[in-house]
Amino acid sequence: MESIEISANSEEEAVDLALAKLGLSRSEVEVVVVKKGRGGLFGLGSEEVRVRVTPLGLLSNEDVDVGGMAKEVLENLLSLAGISASVNLEAGGSGDQALIALDIEGEDLGILIGRRGETLSSVQYLVNLIVGRRLKAGVGVVVDVAGYRQRRYESLRLLARRLADQVRSTGRSVTLEPMSAGERRIIHLELKDDPYVTTQSIGQGEARKVAILSKGDSSENLP
């Protein structure tokens, strides 16, 4: 399957014609406007828009707008779920090293966050899975809702420091509530250079937690 060029009265019409001919969806191709159209008076002297449509399978990852693809995938997922919201692309890139941040904005989006951010993590996993399969390469897409992740991570950092001070003053270990791998990582990173405490992940699966202990202590002394 090769790239094709189609001319029509508008870009949208040209793209639709190309997609119909290729038998692909908009998210499976890259569109480049080869020639911009021009309107004429009473139709005289007008020029059609010409677009080149290329299946993504013919592109190298360096040629693909990964951020734009991820944004479109997320918008499609939200539409399928019947959720009215806008998606902002805060970072982008191309190739295997792309790191994309997508922030969802709208009203009453708590349903997208879920308990302890579990729903949001699932949405992020789906976006990474779909984009990764299309590119046949790993990508880094971070999905947030109105800055929730940033606020959550900052609150976890503050919690880690407060509990570390508590452990240092009492000598007794503290175990936090179950967290996702990403949230546990925030705790570990925040305290990794602390001279008085250390951290351990304990438990299995969804019940996995972080314990904060005095240095020299061991998991045998956890409550």
C-alpha positions as CSV (number, residue, x, y, z in Angstrom):
1,M,0.0,0.0,0.0
2,E,1.5,3.3,-1.1
3,S,0.9,7.0,-0.4
4,I,-1.7,8.6,-2.6
5,E,-2.5,12.2,-3.5
6,I,-6.1,13.4,-3.8
7,S,-7.5,16.8,-4.8
8,A,-10.9,18.1,-3.7
9,N,-12.7,21.3,-2.8
10,S,-11.6,21.2,0.8
11,E,-8.9,19.4,2.9
12,E,-11.5,17.4,4.8
13,E,-13.1,16.2,1.6
14,A,-9.8,15.2,0.1
15,V,-8.8,13.3,3.2
16,D,-12.1,11.5,3.3
17,L,-11.7,10.4,-0.3
18,A,-8.2,9.2,0.3
19,L,-9.2,7.2,3.4
20,A,-12.1,5.6,1.5
21,K,-9.7,4.6,-1.3
22,L,-7.1,3.2,1.2
23,G,-9.6,1.6,3.5
24,L,-8.0,3.1,6.5
25,S,-9.1,5.4,9.4
26,R,-7.8,8.9,10.0
27,S,-5.6,7.7,13.0
28,E,-3.9,5.2,10.7
29,V,-2.4,7.7,8.3
30,E,-0.4,10.8,8.1
31,V,-1.8,13.7,6.1
32,V,0.3,16.4,4.4
33,V,-1.3,19.3,2.5
34,V,0.6,19.4,-0.8
35,K,-1.2,22.4,-2.2
36,K,-3.6,24.8,-0.5
37,G,-6.8,25.6,-2.3
38,R,-7.9,29.0,-3.3
39,G,-11.4,30.3,-3.6
40,G,-12.4,32.2,-6.7
41,L,-15.2,34.7,-7.4
42,F,-18.3,32.8,-8.4
43,G,-16.1,29.7,-8.7
44,L,-13.9,31.3,-11.3
45,G,-10.2,30.9,-10.9
46,S,-10.6,28.6,-7.8
47,E,-8.1,25.9,-7.1
48,E,-8.6,22.6,-5.3
49,V,-6.8,21.4,-2.2
50,R,-4.4,18.6,-2.8
51,V,-3.3,16.3,0.1
52,R,-0.8,13.4,0.3
53,V,-2.0,10.6,2.6
54,T,0.5,8.0,3.8
55,P,-0.3,4.8,5.8
56,L,1.6,4.9,9.0
57,G,3.1,1.5,8.3
58,L,5.2,3.1,5.5
59,L,6.7,5.7,7.8
60,S,9.7,5.3,10.1
61,N,8.9,6.3,13.7
62,E,11.1,9.4,13.2
63,D,8.6,10.7,10.7
64,V,5.5,10.2,12.8
65,D,3.9,13.0,14.9
66,V,3.7,10.8,18.0
67,G,2.2,13.5,20.1
68,G,-0.6,14.2,17.6
69,M,-1.3,10.5,17.3
70,A,-1.5,10.0,21.1
71,K,-3.8,13.1,21.4
72,E,-6.1,11.7,18.7
73,V,-6.2,8.2,20.4
74,L,-7.1,9.7,23.7
75,E,-9.8,11.9,22.1
76,N,-11.3,8.9,20.4
77,L,-11.4,6.9,23.7
78,L,-13.1,9.8,25.5
79,S,-15.6,10.1,22.6
80,L,-16.4,6.4,22.8
81,A,-16.9,6.7,26.5
82,G,-19.4,9.5,26.0
83,I,-17.2,12.0,27.9
84,S,-17.1,15.6,26.7
85,A,-13.7,17.0,27.3
86,S,-10.7,18.6,25.6
87,V,-7.2,17.2,25.3
88,N,-4.2,19.5,25.5
89,L,-0.8,18.3,24.2
90,E,1.7,19.7,26.6
91,A,4.8,18.0,25.1
92,G,5.5,16.0,22.0
93,G,8.2,14.4,19.9
94,S,9.0,11.8,17.3
95,G,10.8,8.5,17.3
96,D,11.4,6.0,20.0
97,Q,12.5,8.7,22.5
98,A,9.2,10.7,22.4
99,L,7.7,11.7,25.7
100,I,4.2,13.1,25.5
101,A,2.1,14.7,28.2
102,L,-1.6,15.0,27.6
103,D,-3.9,16.9,30.0
104,I,-7.7,16.4,29.9
105,E,-9.8,19.4,30.7
106,G,-13.5,19.7,31.2
107,E,-16.3,19.5,33.8
108,D,-17.0,16.7,36.3
109,L,-14.0,14.6,35.2
110,G,-13.7,12.8,38.5
111,I,-14.9,9.6,36.8
112,L,-11.7,9.6,34.8
113,I,-9.5,9.7,37.9
114,G,-11.1,7.0,39.9
115,R,-10.1,5.7,43.3
116,R,-6.4,6.6,44.0
117,G,-6.1,7.5,40.3
118,E,-6.7,3.9,39.2
119,T,-9.0,4.8,36.3
120,L,-6.6,7.4,35.1
121,S,-3.8,4.9,35.1
122,S,-5.9,2.5,33.0
123,V,-6.7,5.2,30.5
124,Q,-2.9,6.0,30.3
125,Y,-2.2,2.3,29.8
126,L,-4.7,2.0,26.9
127,V,-3.3,5.1,25.1
128,N,0.3,3.8,25.4
129,L,-0.8,0.3,24.3
130,I,-2.7,1.6,21.2
131,V,0.0,4.0,20.1
132,G,2.8,1.5,20.8
133,R,1.1,-1.1,18.7
134,R,0.7,1.3,15.8
135,L,4.3,2.4,15.9
136,K,5.6,-1.1,16.8
137,A,7.7,0.7,19.4
138,G,7.5,1.7,23.0
139,V,6.3,5.3,23.7
140,G,6.1,7.4,26.8
141,V,2.6,9.0,27.1
142,V,1.6,10.5,30.4
143,V,-2.2,11.3,30.7
144,D,-3.4,13.7,33.4
145,V,-6.8,15.3,34.3
146,A,-6.6,19.0,35.1
147,G,-3.2,18.6,36.7
148,Y,-4.3,15.8,39.1
149,R,-1.1,13.8,38.8
150,Q,1.1,16.8,39.6
151,R,-1.0,17.7,42.7
152,R,-1.1,14.1,43.8
153,Y,2.7,13.6,43.4
154,E,3.4,16.8,45.3
155,S,1.2,15.7,48.2
156,L,3.0,12.4,48.2
157,R,6.3,14.1,48.5
158,L,5.1,16.2,51.4
159,L,3.7,13.1,53.0
160,A,7.0,11.2,52.6
161,R,8.9,14.0,54.3
162,R,6.5,14.3,57.2
163,L,6.5,10.5,57.8
164,A,10.3,10.4,57.5
165,D,10.5,13.0,60.3
166,Q,8.1,10.9,62.3
167,V,10.2,7.7,61.9
168,R,13.4,9.6,62.7
169,S,11.9,11.0,65.9
170,T,10.2,7.9,67.2
171,G,12.4,5.1,65.7
172,R,9.2,3.3,64.7
173,S,8.6,2.3,61.1
174,V,5.5,3.5,59.2
175,T,3.6,1.8,56.4
176,L,1.6,3.8,53.9
177,E,-1.6,2.8,52.2
178,P,-1.5,0.6,49.0
179,M,-0.3,2.6,46.0
180,S,0.4,2.2,42.3
181,A,3.9,1.5,41.1
182,G,4.2,5.1,40.0
183,E,3.2,6.5,43.3
184,R,5.5,4.2,45.3
185,R,8.3,5.4,43.1
186,I,7.6,8.9,44.1
187,I,8.1,8.0,47.8
188,H,11.2,6.0,47.1
189,L,12.8,8.8,45.1
190,E,11.9,11.5,47.6
191,L,13.6,9.6,50.5
192,K,16.5,7.8,48.7
193,D,19.1,10.3,49.9
194,D,17.7,10.7,53.4
195,P,20.5,10.0,55.9
196,Y,18.2,8.6,58.6
197,V,15.5,6.5,56.9
198,T,15.1,4.0,54.1
199,T,12.1,2.7,52.2
200,Q,10.9,-0.8,51.2
201,S,8.0,-2.0,49.1
202,I,6.0,-4.8,50.7
203,G,3.0,-6.8,49.9
204,Q,1.7,-8.2,46.6
205,G,-0.3,-6.9,43.6
206,E,-2.8,-4.1,44.4
207,A,-2.0,-4.4,48.1
208,R,1.6,-3.5,47.6
209,K,2.7,-0.6,49.9
210,V,5.7,1.4,50.9
211,A,7.2,1.1,54.4
212,I,9.5,3.8,55.8
213,L,12.1,2.5,58.3
214,S,15.0,3.9,60.3
215,K,18.3,3.0,58.6
216,G,19.7,-0.2,60.1
217,D,16.2,-1.5,60.7
218,S,14.8,-4.4,58.7
219,S,11.5,-5.6,57.3
220,E,11.3,-8.1,60.2
221,N,10.5,-5.1,62.5
222,L,7.6,-3.8,60.4
223,P,4.3,-3.6,62.2
